[in-house]
Structures are given as C-alpha cells and as structure tokens.
C-alpha cells in the first residue's frame, strides 16, 4: 500500500503542482539519508507548488500601480457613451489599461 500512486490530476496546472510537490518529497527523502542536519530545500519546486496560492502583497501592489494612472476625461466619456458603463467603472477600466482607451475597449469586449 505504501507504493500506491495517487490518481493523476485532470488539468495541466494540477499536474504541474503535483509534480513540484513530488520533487519536494524526493529532495526531502534524499536529505534524510545524508548525514547533514540541515535539509536542502528545492526552491524552484517550492515556488512551483505554491504558485497557484493567492499572493496578497502582489495583488495589492498591482492594484496600487493602476490607481496612480491619470486618465483623460474625454476617454472616460467615450467609454461611458460607447460601452454604456458608469463613470467609476469606465475610469477603473482605463486605469487598468494604462489610460489607453483602445486597449480598455478591446479588453472589455474580449471579456464580454
């Protein structure tokens, strides 16, 4: 029973995470057989395994970065009129796309 393998995950992202976790297990097993007291950690495998977890500081940094973007009032009016968005939503959409009205409209249409 100890050699029994878990089922293979269905999607590619889960398979990558399982592979990274397996690499962590393998390096832990190797460290246990060595005579050193400090176990080496495979940082690449650790980063792969935890990549899918939410990173609050990164999302906060990206939110702060787009809030500092200046947007033109004419661009806001264009998005309000053409996309029928409220002004706050149009402003946020423009800020997220670096104040570029064309990029903002393309992103809005692509998401819809």
RACORCOR-V673772 format. One record per backbone hydrogen bond with DSSP energy under -1.0 kcal/mol. CO is the residue of the C=O (numbers start at 1). NH is the residue of the N-H. Records with the same first field share a line. If there is no record, write none. Layout:
BEGIN
CO: NH, NH
END
This chain:
BEGIN
1: 4
11: 15
12: 16
13: 17
14: 18
15: 19
16: 20
17: 21
18: 22
19: 23
20: 24
21: 25
22: 26
23: 27
24: 28
25: 29
26: 30
27: 31
28: 32
29: 33
41: 43
42: 46
43: 47
44: 48
45: 49
46: 50
50: 53
55: 59
56: 60
57: 61
58: 62
59: 63
60: 64
61: 65
62: 66
63: 67
66: 69
72: 76
73: 77
74: 78
75: 79
76: 80
77: 81
78: 82
79: 83
86: 90
87: 91
88: 92
89: 93
90: 94
91: 95
92: 96
94: 99
95: 98
97: 100
100: 104
101: 105
102: 106
103: 107
104: 108
105: 109
106: 110
107: 111
108: 112
END
